[in-house]
Amino acid sequence: MASMKYNFDELVLRRHTNCVKWDEAEEEGVIPLWVADMDFRVMPKITEALHRRVDHGIFGYTHVPESYYDAVIRWFRDRHALEGVTREDIIYTSGVVPAISAIVRGLTLPGDKVLVQTPVYNCFFSCIRNQGCLVEENHLVYENNTYSVDWDDFEQKCADSRVRIFLLCNPHNPAGRVWTQEELRRMGEICLKNNVFVISDEIHCELVRPGYRYTPFASVSPDFLKNSATCVAPTKAFNIAGLQIANIIVKDQEKHERIDRAINLHEVCDVNPFGVIATEAAYTDEGYDWLCQLNAYLDQNYQCLLEFFKKRLPAFPVVRLEGTYLVWVDCSVMGKTSKVIVDELYRNYKVWLNDGEMYGERMKPFVRINIACPRSVLEEALPRIEAAFTGS
């Protein structure tokens, strides 16, 4: 890693900066490997662009320029082969979670069902229930340290006339899957057959390990582009979640209008100038170079964790990570609930992880580990995890 242009080993002080990840801890000394943001500085080009805007000294209401739409369209066309998207297909908003909530509100009625593949990102449940809809679960099949789709169950759930939307997580958090084009095609065809609209949360799309490739759901087929709303943002990959910016790509005109109306009803139709500027700076050749080095560093962190578990915690299977920086670990051998495991780890060993129950995993105790930190931080946390898991 010595040849890397960017220093991901740098320890940046985040405590006492009103940082959710670090300052939510009740005491000093806790290593936070929970909430999904990274402990790396953003790439210099983003910082430089924001400095220029700050130097202007006035921060009124912002206009989203054509160059912003051009950057988004060009990035997903050139980097991810998503063709056919125009400026008129894009709705900007303050985040992917508000986007999902607004789409569900715009396209459903209270009592409708929204299908999810559990275990899945916890905010999916609140996005659905807050709109008066019901969560329908297609539980993923856990086998051989990875997850796959229960296709019979998926098709059966989609055939339910009350299931109006399938909320896809691509790449999948926390299962770590980067869905293949063949899997996405099968999902999309089943949804088309049953008149189920697809919301695809693709916020983790840039965070893919070597050997895997992210495929936008809407890129698989023109029919899928028309039968979907894709939620994307630069916030996870470029570590700018606090700037609150996201985009909805929706081609169908009638659904576009309904979603746009819901965005306004939810009052998430305005964004701040820093989010716009950072997005344009991120979606560039320099941004691509930074991402390549970031993903290489994250992969080495994953290998570090894998090697540690193999040698010191072999009874704890680590689910194969294909995308995201969120590692999913099976703690069944402990005979405790994931909530108890996480609570004891936090209180007694000062490491903060996420418990699997919050993601709808009720059959086995899993924990989620965020490895997007300098390697020295991860190396400090792993022995504490070992001590907690082994009772030493």
C-alpha positions as semicolon CSV with decimal commas, in nm:
position;residue;x (nm);y (nm);z (nm)
1;M;0,000;0,000;0,000
2;A;0,307;0,226;0,014
3;S;0,250;0,339;-0,344
4;M;-0,098;0,469;-0,271
5;K;-0,156;0,836;-0,345
6;Y;-0,404;0,879;-0,059
7;N;-0,329;0,808;0,306
8;F;-0,607;0,590;0,448
9;D;-0,387;0,503;0,748
10;E;-0,412;0,858;0,881
11;L;-0,579;0,881;1,222
12;V;-0,823;1,173;1,206
13;L;-0,970;1,290;1,537
14;R;-1,349;1,265;1,514
15;R;-1,440;1,255;1,880
16;H;-1,580;1,586;2,015
17;T;-1,674;1,702;1,664
18;N;-2,047;1,624;1,706
19;C;-1,982;1,304;1,514
20;V;-2,260;1,047;1,547
21;K;-2,024;0,754;1,502
22;W;-1,780;0,861;1,773
23;D;-1,968;1,097;2,003
24;E;-2,276;0,879;2,061
25;A;-2,058;0,665;2,289
26;E;-2,122;0,741;2,655
27;E;-1,757;0,718;2,755
28;E;-1,407;0,764;2,619
29;G;-1,215;0,471;2,478
30;V;-1,495;0,306;2,281
31;I;-1,395;0,195;1,930
32;P;-1,701;0,256;1,710
33;L;-1,740;0,002;1,429
34;W;-2,114;0,050;1,394
35;V;-2,283;0,327;1,193
36;A;-2,199;0,317;0,822
37;D;-1,965;0,603;0,760
38;M;-1,589;0,601;0,719
39;D;-1,302;0,738;0,927
40;F;-1,111;0,856;0,620
41;R;-1,073;1,212;0,498
42;V;-1,260;1,283;0,177
43;M;-1,056;1,315;-0,137
44;P;-0,878;1,652;-0,169
45;K;-1,073;1,762;-0,477
46;I;-1,397;1,760;-0,277
47;T;-1,241;1,958;0,009
48;E;-1,094;2,209;-0,235
49;A;-1,428;2,260;-0,408
50;L;-1,603;2,312;-0,074
51;H;-1,334;2,560;0,038
52;R;-1,394;2,769;-0,272
53;R;-1,766;2,777;-0,196
54;V;-1,706;2,867;0,171
55;D;-1,477;3,151;0,069
56;H;-1,768;3,309;-0,116
57;G;-1,926;3,367;0,224
58;I;-2,298;3,358;0,139
59;F;-2,503;3,042;0,173
60;G;-2,853;3,113;0,052
61;Y;-3,097;2,888;-0,132
62;T;-2,919;2,694;-0,400
63;H;-3,002;2,625;-0,763
64;V;-2,906;2,280;-0,893
65;P;-2,723;2,347;-1,221
66;E;-2,726;2,148;-1,542
67;S;-2,366;2,048;-1,474
68;Y;-2,486;1,852;-1,170
69;Y;-2,726;1,643;-1,378
70;D;-2,458;1,598;-1,643
71;A;-2,215;1,465;-1,381
72;V;-2,464;1,211;-1,245
73;I;-2,571;1,091;-1,591
74;R;-2,213;1,068;-1,720
75;W;-2,088;0,883;-1,410
76;F;-2,351;0,610;-1,421
77;R;-2,335;0,578;-1,799
78;D;-1,957;0,561;-1,829
79;R;-1,875;0,381;-1,507
80;H;-2,176;0,151;-1,468
81;A;-2,326;0,119;-1,820
82;L;-2,659;0,272;-1,718
83;E;-2,792;0,402;-2,048
84;G;-3,102;0,599;-2,134
85;V;-3,111;0,831;-1,833
86;T;-3,192;1,196;-1,902
87;R;-3,197;1,507;-1,688
88;E;-3,577;1,482;-1,672
89;D;-3,553;1,136;-1,511
90;I;-3,361;1,261;-1,205
91;I;-3,517;1,391;-0,884
92;Y;-3,270;1,524;-0,630
93;T;-3,341;1,506;-0,258
94;S;-3,167;1,512;0,080
95;G;-3,092;1,142;0,120
96;V;-3,171;0,788;0,014
97;V;-3,387;0,716;0,321
98;P;-3,611;1,020;0,260
99;A;-3,620;0,918;-0,105
100;I;-3,742;0,567;-0,024
101;S;-4,006;0,699;0,214
102;A;-4,134;0,943;-0,046
103;I;-4,145;0,680;-0,321
104;V;-4,341;0,441;-0,099
105;R;-4,581;0,721;-0,012
106;G;-4,621;0,827;-0,373
107;L;-4,686;0,481;-0,515
108;T;-4,886;0,298;-0,246
109;L;-5,193;0,322;-0,031
110;P;-5,203;0,241;0,341
111;G;-5,235;-0,135;0,383
112;D;-5,035;-0,219;0,071
113;K;-4,737;-0,451;0,114
114;V;-4,372;-0,378;0,033
115;L;-4,143;-0,678;-0,018
116;V;-3,790;-0,677;0,130
117;Q;-3,515;-0,939;0,144
118;T;-3,417;-0,991;0,507
119;P;-3,182;-0,943;0,679
120;V;-3,174;-0,592;0,537
121;Y;-3,094;-0,229;0,619
122;N;-3,301;-0,138;0,925
123;C;-3,441;0,189;0,786
124;F;-3,629;-0,008;0,520
125;F;-3,874;-0,119;0,789
126;S;-3,947;0,234;0,912
127;C;-3,970;0,373;0,557
128;I;-4,246;0,120;0,488
129;R;-4,435;0,131;0,815
130;N;-4,428;0,509;0,844
131;Q;-4,631;0,526;0,523
132;G;-4,894;0,290;0,660
133;C;-4,774;-0,007;0,455
134;L;-4,692;-0,361;0,563
135;V;-4,351;-0,527;0,545
136;E;-4,347;-0,856;0,352
137;E;-4,026;-1,057;0,394
138;N;-3,845;-1,279;0,146
139;H;-3,587;-1,420;0,384
140;L;-3,252;-1,477;0,216
141;V;-3,103;-1,825;0,235
142;Y;-2,784;-1,843;0,446
143;E;-2,558;-2,125;0,336
144;N;-2,181;-2,178;0,289
145;N;-2,097;-1,837;0,439
146;T;-2,307;-1,642;0,191
147;Y;-2,665;-1,556;0,104
148;S;-2,886;-1,637;-0,192
149;V;-3,246;-1,574;-0,290
150;D;-3,525;-1,816;-0,203
151;W;-3,675;-1,793;-0,551
152;D;-3,988;-1,995;-0,485
153;D;-4,074;-1,776;-0,189
154;F;-3,985;-1,460;-0,382
155;E;-4,218;-1,549;-0,666
156;Q;-4,493;-1,649;-0,427
157;K;-4,467;-1,319;-0,239
158;C;-4,467;-1,116;-0,561
159;A;-4,783;-1,298;-0,674
160;D;-4,969;-1,153;-0,375
161;S;-5,185;-0,874;-0,521
162;R;-5,125;-0,662;-0,211
163;V;-4,749;-0,653;-0,276
164;R;-4,714;-0,332;-0,476
165;I;-4,339;-0,268;-0,438
166;F;-4,020;-0,470;-0,410
167;L;-3,755;-0,276;-0,218
168;L;-3,421;-0,409;-0,340
169;C;-3,085;-0,347;-0,169
170;N;-2,813;-0,359;-0,437
171;P;-2,539;-0,415;-0,314
172;H;-2,701;-0,573;-0,013
173;N;-2,654;-0,440;0,340
174;P;-2,580;-0,630;0,563
175;A;-2,552;-0,959;0,369
176;G;-2,263;-0,823;0,162
177;R;-2,396;-0,955;-0,169
178;V;-2,333;-0,779;-0,499
179;W;-2,621;-0,920;-0,700
180;T;-2,524;-1,061;-1,039
181;Q;-2,689;-0,953;-1,361
182;E;-2,857;-1,293;-1,382
183;E;-3,003;-1,261;-1,032
184;L;-3,125;-0,908;-1,103
185;R;-3,282;-1,020;-1,431
186;R;-3,471;-1,296;-1,255
187;M;-3,593;-1,058;-0,986
188;G;-3,699;-0,801;-1,245
189;E;-3,883;-1,048;-1,464
190;I;-4,080;-1,183;-1,169
191;C;-4,171;-0,829;-1,068
192;L;-4,282;-0,739;-1,421
193;K;-4,491;-1,054;-1,443
194;N;-4,674;-0,962;-1,123
195;N;-4,697;-0,584;-1,174
196;V;-4,464;-0,514;-0,881
197;F;-4,268;-0,189;-0,899
198;V;-3,902;-0,196;-0,791
199;I;-3,726;0,055;-0,569
200;S;-3,354;-0,017;-0,587
201;D;-3,140;0,128;-0,310
202;E;-2,794;0,141;-0,468
203;I;-2,618;0,373;-0,224
204;H;-2,330;0,125;-0,174
205;C;-2,277;0,076;-0,547
206;E;-1,917;0,206;-0,560
207;L;-1,800;-0,013;-0,272
208;V;-1,725;-0,343;-0,442
209;R;-1,443;-0,584;-0,371
210;P;-1,201;-0,709;-0,639
211;G;-1,354;-0,987;-0,846
212;Y;-1,709;-0,856;-0,822
213;R;-1,903;-0,611;-1,036
214;Y;-2,198;-0,392;-0,945
215;T;-2,482;-0,391;-1,197
216;P;-2,749;-0,121;-1,173
217;F;-3,089;-0,290;-1,169
218;A;-3,218;-0,042;-1,427
219;S;-2,932;-0,124;-1,666
220;V;-3,035;-0,488;-1,713
221;S;-3,332;-0,410;-1,938
222;P;-3,517;-0,105;-2,074
223;D;-3,828;-0,257;-1,917
224;F;-3,655;-0,261;-1,580
225;L;-3,556;0,104;-1,622
226;K;-3,921;0,190;-1,674
227;N;-4,044;-0,032;-1,389
228;S;-3,810;0,102;-1,124
229;A;-3,691;0,396;-0,919
230;T;-3,319;0,380;-0,846
231;C;-3,186;0,564;-0,540
232;V;-2,820;0,662;-0,564
233;A;-2,588;0,900;-0,382
234;P;-2,216;0,973;-0,355
235;T;-2,246;0,990;0,022
236;K;-2,135;0,640;0,131
237;A;-1,850;0,593;-0,112
238;F;-1,706;0,943;-0,077
239;N;-1,780;0,980;0,297
240;I;-1,999;1,289;0,265
241;A;-2,320;1,167;0,430
242;G;-2,346;1,486;0,636
243;L;-2,382;1,693;0,318
244;Q;-2,718;1,524;0,257
245;I;-2,764;1,472;-0,114
246;A;-2,917;1,189;-0,317
247;N;-3,087;1,123;-0,648
248;I;-3,386;0,921;-0,762
249;I;-3,373;0,795;-1,120
250;V;-3,725;0,717;-1,242
251;K;-3,813;0,691;-1,610
252;D;-4,188;0,631;-1,607
253;Q;-4,350;0,973;-1,641
254;E;-4,662;0,903;-1,438
255;K;-4,466;0,750;-1,149
256;H;-4,208;1,027;-1,175
257;E;-4,479;1,286;-1,117
258;R;-4,624;1,095;-0,822
259;I;-4,281;1,056;-0,661
260;D;-4,195;1,421;-0,721
261;R;-4,522;1,522;-0,555
262;A;-4,441;1,303;-0,255
263;I;-4,091;1,451;-0,230
264;N;-4,253;1,793;-0,198
265;L;-4,515;1,669;0,050
266;H;-4,234;1,527;0,264
267;E;-4,052;1,864;0,241
268;V;-3,730;1,702;0,120
269;C;-3,725;1,885;-0,212
270;D;-3,438;2,122;-0,128
271;V;-3,069;2,046;-0,095
272;N;-2,774;2,248;0,032
273;P;-2,505;2,391;-0,196
274;F;-2,230;2,179;-0,043
275;G;-2,398;1,853;-0,141
276;V;-2,432;1,969;-0,500
277;I;-2,072;2,085;-0,521
278;A;-1,933;1,771;-0,357
279;T;-2,127;1,546;-0,595
280;E;-1,986;1,720;-0,899
281;A;-1,634;1,698;-0,757
282;A;-1,677;1,329;-0,673
283;Y;-1,813;1,213;-1,007
284;T;-1,489;1,278;-1,194
285;D;-1,181;1,088;-1,310
286;E;-1,004;1,188;-0,989
287;G;-1,300;1,054;-0,793
288;Y;-1,270;0,723;-0,974
289;D;-0,898;0,704;-0,891
290;W;-0,968;0,778;-0,524
291;L;-1,238;0,509;-0,517
292;C;-1,005;0,249;-0,666
293;Q;-0,751;0,312;-0,391
294;L;-1,023;0,320;-0,124
295;N;-1,160;-0,017;-0,235
296;A;-0,809;-0,165;-0,238
297;Y;-0,757;-0,046;0,120
298;L;-1,094;-0,177;0,235
299;D;-1,015;-0,513;0,078
300;Q;-0,692;-0,531;0,278
301;N;-0,889;-0,448;0,595
302;Y;-1,126;-0,731;0,511
303;Q;-0,836;-0,971;0,458
304;C;-0,692;-0,859;0,792
305;L;-1,021;-0,937;0,966
306;L;-1,059;-1,269;0,784
307;E;-0,711;-1,382;0,883
308;F;-0,772;-1,284;1,245
309;F;-1,098;-1,477;1,264
310;K;-0,943;-1,778;1,090
311;K;-0,659;-1,798;1,342
312;R;-0,821;-1,673;1,661
313;L;-1,198;-1,711;1,620
314;P;-1,253;-2,007;1,385
315;A;-1,591;-2,092;1,541
316;F;-1,734;-1,761;1,416
317;P;-1,809;-1,778;1,041
318;V;-1,751;-1,456;0,851
319;V;-2,001;-1,410;0,569
320;R;-1,830;-1,357;0,233
321;L;-1,807;-0,987;0,161
322;E;-1,862;-0,892;-0,203
323;G;-1,958;-0,527;-0,156
324;T;-1,997;-0,255;0,110
325;Y;-1,752;-0,221;0,401
326;L;-1,989;-0,394;0,645
327;V;-1,883;-0,741;0,758
328;W;-2,153;-0,982;0,879
329;V;-2,042;-1,241;1,137
330;D;-2,230;-1,547;1,261
331;C;-2,215;-1,570;1,643
332;S;-2,440;-1,874;1,684
333;V;-2,175;-2,059;1,885
334;M;-2,217;-1,816;2,175
335;G;-2,574;-1,919;2,247
336;K;-2,679;-1,558;2,311
337;T;-2,893;-1,310;2,122
338;S;-2,712;-1,060;1,904
339;K;-2,843;-0,776;2,122
340;V;-2,685;-0,930;2,430
341;I;-2,358;-0,995;2,247
342;V;-2,335;-0,636;2,124
343;D;-2,432;-0,491;2,461
344;E;-2,170;-0,694;2,649
345;L;-1,904;-0,608;2,390
346;Y;-1,983;-0,238;2,429
347;R;-2,004;-0,229;2,810
348;N;-1,718;-0,462;2,897
349;Y;-1,476;-0,440;2,603
350;K;-1,548;-0,097;2,455
351;V;-1,617;-0,195;2,096
352;W;-1,943;-0,085;1,935
353;L;-2,099;-0,310;1,670
354;N;-2,452;-0,344;1,531
355;D;-2,671;-0,637;1,631
356;G;-2,834;-0,852;1,366
357;E;-3,186;-0,827;1,505
358;M;-3,218;-0,466;1,394
359;Y;-3,186;-0,592;1,034
360;G;-3,462;-0,849;1,075
361;E;-3,231;-1,146;1,138
362;R;-3,417;-1,337;1,407
363;M;-3,310;-1,696;1,337
364;K;-2,939;-1,663;1,418
365;P;-2,731;-1,412;1,617
366;F;-2,522;-1,202;1,378
367;V;-2,321;-0,885;1,433
368;R;-2,220;-0,624;1,176
369;I;-1,868;-0,481;1,177
370;N;-1,777;-0,159;0,993
371;I;-1,421;-0,198;0,864
372;A;-1,398;0,150;0,701
373;C;-1,132;0,276;0,938
374;P;-0,752;0,301;0,952
375;R;-0,606;-0,046;0,986
376;S;-0,453;0,037;1,323
377;V;-0,801;0,102;1,462
378;L;-0,926;-0,231;1,330
379;E;-0,621;-0,408;1,470
380;E;-0,690;-0,255;1,811
381;A;-1,055;-0,360;1,801
382;L;-1,009;-0,722;1,692
383;P;-0,840;-0,850;2,012
384;R;-1,117;-0,688;2,215
385;I;-1,374;-0,869;2,002
386;E;-1,183;-1,192;2,057
387;A;-1,184;-1,140;2,433
388;A;-1,558;-1,074;2,431
389;F;-1,641;-1,369;2,209
390;T;-1,423;-1,614;2,400
391;G;-1,485;-1,477;2,749
392;S;-1,115;-1,429;2,810
